[in-house]
Amino acid sequence: MKAPQKTEAEKRAERLAKALRANLGRRKSQSRGRDAVTAEHPETAKADAKMPQDDSE
């Protein structure tokens, strides 16, 4: 027996969920990297925290 075909909305929702999981994985990885640098060099962590964010896109 075949599984019923998915609608475009269901396909889109699955793609979105996959993209969100991938994005979360990247963000967690970046956070772990920043935490590791902060642990190694706590004196620079304060200076990095004060730097303005680049929000231009």
N, C-alpha and C positions, 0 to 999 in steps of 0.2 A: 504494500500500500504506500503510495507516495504522500509526502507531507504536503499540505496545502501551500500554494504559492503565496509568497509574502506580497503585501501591497507596497506601493512606493513609500508610503508613510512609515511602514515597519522597517523597510530597508534603510531609509534615511535615519530613523531612530537608532538602528544598530550601528550605522556608520558614525553617528554622533557619539554614541556611548563608547565606541572603540577609540575615537579621537580624544575624548575626555579622559579615558584611562591612560592613554599614551601621554597626554599633557600632564596628568597628575604624576606619572612616573618620572618625567623630566624634571618637574618642579621639586619632587622629593630628592632626586639625585643632586640637583643644584643646591638644595638646602643642606644636604649632607656634606657636600663639598665646601660650602661656606662655613659650616660648623667645624669641619676639620681644620680649616685655615685659622679660624678664630681660636681654636684650642692651641694651635701651634704658636700663634702670634697675637696674644690678647691685647697688646698695646696698639696694634694697628686696627683692631676691630672697632674701637671707638671712633677713629678717624674715618674709617669706611662708612660707618653708620651715619656720619654727618654729611657725607657727600650727597649732592642733589641727584635725584633720579632723572634719567634721560627718557622723558615721556613723548618725545617727538617721533612721529611715525608718518 
